[in-house]
Amino acid sequence: MNNYIITRISLKNFKSIDEATIELEGVNLNVLDGPNGFGKTTIFDAIQLLITGSVRRIESNKIVAGNKGFQDHLFSKDQSLPTIITIEFTDKHSSENKLVLQRVLTPPSNLLASQKKPQDFSRYKLYKLTSFEDEENKEAITDNQLNELFGMKDLNVRFNLYHYIEQEESAHLFKKTDKDRMDIISKLFNIEEETNQKLFLERTRNKLIQYKSQSVKDLSNLEDVLGKDSKSEIEEFPYKPLISEEKILNVPWDKENIRPLDQELKQEYIKELDLLKNLLLNKEDFQKGLSNEKLDNVIKAENKLKGIIILGHFYTNLEKLEKQYNNQENFNVILTTLKNREILQRKVDWNFIFENIDIPFEKEIVEQRLELIKSYKANSNNMSSIVSQMIQTRSKLEKDFNTYIEVKPEFDKECPLCGHSKESLAVLISQINEKTDNLRASLDVSAKTFHNELETLYSNHISIIIERIEKWLLESKLEKDFIFQLIEYKNTIPDMEKAKNWFRELQINIDIYINHEMNIVTDLEERVQALQQEIINKKLMVNEFCRENMEHLKRVFNERLNNEHELLEQINLESIEEKKEYLEYQYFLQASLNFRRAKAIREKLRKIDEVLSSINRLIDNYNDKINKHRAKMISDIEIPFYIYSGKIIQNHQRGIGVFIKEEKETEATGELKLKTLNFVPPVETDHDIVHSFSSGQLSSTVIALTLALNKVYGNSGIKTLLIDDSVQTMDEMNMVSFVELLRNDFKDRQLIISTHEDDISLYLRYKFLKYELIVGNINVKQALYS
């Protein structure tokens, strides 16, 4: 039997360390000392990572969630180099028997960002080396092979539970839920496999019970059907479709094999056939009812009625009218530009004018004259340009003022600029013209030519164009409201002729409602109401049965006859009665089948009961064996645990020592099952110590439990016990008792203890050396960074 201790550790590119080798010379005690932050916990992390495949305090940290990636790996100093941990284990009883293991992380620069999460240790590969110095000759091994090398099952769990007392989260076992605590204890007591097998049997039993419950329900339903409607004999009834084969529809009750068919479904089908029978008996009134519904739909479609009224006469010329109105708007804009003498400042569409109006000269004459006028304007000096603009403005002002006094003649003697009164309008116009002539006198040659040419163009051509545009507008004018009303309803009727024919077939003279005038319809609502009333008058009388059952009749007509009146004509009353009898015949056949189904279910239930009985016996056996084994295991550790907790925690107000108490519960099946294990002080209480102990006392209790577990179960495989600065939570008396406990009860183990206090390091080494135990001391700062 191997009993390995750790003799050498090599770290390369691990955390903040470039490369270091630590020699553990103390067979009984190795003290790691030095200031905080220089690598004591780093050494423990390296040992835990190599043996278990992860660092528990990092792996259990849930602060990183989702798909967040990282640019660097937490445990690699240089991201371009591999991270390597190598540990040499030596058999305590045979120094020649060595085991060298290594975990290697490929250079993180080769990994994806999502593969560098701190809690992901899956990228570390495990190897077995031929020697500590030879890293070339090695073979990859699995975690299961690692368990075999140490002769231990679940090495990763057992190591964390009773070979390593962490500085942080030392009370992890006590802070677990009842279920998680029991899962860990099952592994501790080596009953995990048996517990899982029992759980498998319990899950199987629960599924069988559910299946049995459903089968009992199915049997009950079958027995209800058989009890109500079973018949001893029935005459065979041939299948005939209700509708001819070339027109047969996918109707469930009109198939040759009607599956499934229970009592409830049979009644539903017969009710539907009765409805079809009534449809046949009242088909004329039903058709009248359908016709009335179509009329109602038209009556409700007010927007469509309005569309017929508005567009009925104009729908064929609607595009032409829209175009005419758009031309009218364009001509209004052009006319304003021409009258305001703004043909040089604003663009005029001469093509549009000459294409739509008959002008007694060519378009090119106007365009050429305009180009010439523009050249004169460009050649005139700045002052002349200003004067020319003033002349044009005065001319426009004169025209606008004449228009204004036509509306308000009482202001004809007031100057439109300053408001001063003049003797008469003639005097005012004369003064304006006189001033205009004075302004013309100041023009240069080009400007005068420009002005004369512009006047000539207006006299000879533009005035004619204005006259022709005004004539076109007078003859072709369309009211805006009329056109907009047409446009509003232009898409309401997709086929106007079809709509008109519908009214003609109904003998309604739709033409008397349709607008024939090129003016907006102001009495639209009155016309719609009158038309609606005329449609109402066309509705037919329908009998009371159809009125009250119209929706049901429509449903069967739609779903079973596809809204085809021809199919309804193919059905007669006799064929409906024959179909009902065929339904009864099919139901009897399936009721006979139900007898066989009921018998099969009863046989199935008998077999289920037999299997459940066997499973219950197996579960009882597992419970008995597991409980006995667990009781023995608890018995094995409870005394050393009580003693160790009493020695370490010597001054608790509720007594000395901690007991392990079982909490059991009775299952619904009647079996007694262990619910959880509680850790309680030596007084009458059900409260776990996690509710009453301080954090320091919980830490000391964990140390005591780990020591007890290690004492009972840590006698093979790994004989090393790691304690990471745990004495910092103890007072001096507890610390002295703890050291004495280690020296006396664990001198056959290799203890690796870290501390940042020099006096504690000296005290530990002194107590072990005094009794001639082999002690090693490592200054971590010097060992890792010198």
Secondary structure, DSSP 8 states (H G I E B T S, - for coil): --EEEEEEEEEEEETTEEEEEEE---SSEEEEESSTTSSHHHHHHHHHHHHHSS-HHHHT--SS-TT---SS-TTBSSTTS-EEEEEEEEETTEEEEEEEEEEEE--GGGS-GGG--TT--TTEEEEEES-SS--SSEEE--HHHHHHHHT-SSHHHHHHHHTEE-SSSTTTTTTS-HHHHHHHHHHHTT-HHHHHHHHHHHHHHHHHHHHHHHHHHHHHHHHHHHHHH--S---------SS-GGG----GGGSSS--S--HHHHHHHHHHHHHHHHHHHTHHHHHHHHHHHHHHHHHH-HHHHHHHHHHTTTGGGHHHHHHHHHHHHHHHHHHHHHHTT-TTTS---HHHHHHHS--SS-HHHHHHHHHHHHHHHHHS-HHHHHHHHHHHHHHHHHHHHHHHHHH-GGGTTB-TTT--B-S-HHHHHHHHHHHHHHHHHT--HHHHHHHHHHHHHIIIIIHHHHHHHHHHHHHH---HHHHHHHHHTTTS-S-HHHHHHHHHHTT--GGGTS--SSS--S-HHHHHHHHHHHHHTT-----HHHHHHHHHHHHHHHHHHTT-HHHHHT--HHHHHHHHHHHHHHHHHHHHHHHHHHHHHHHHHHHHHHHHHHHHHHHHHHHHHHHHHHHHHHHHHHHHHHHHHHHH----TT-SS-EEEEEEEE-TTS-EEEEEEEEE-SSS----GGGTS-HHHHHHHHHHHHHHHHHHH-SSEE-EEEEESGGGGS-HHHHHHHHHHHHHHSTTSEEEEE-S-HHHHHHHHHHHHTTT--EEEEEHHHHHH-
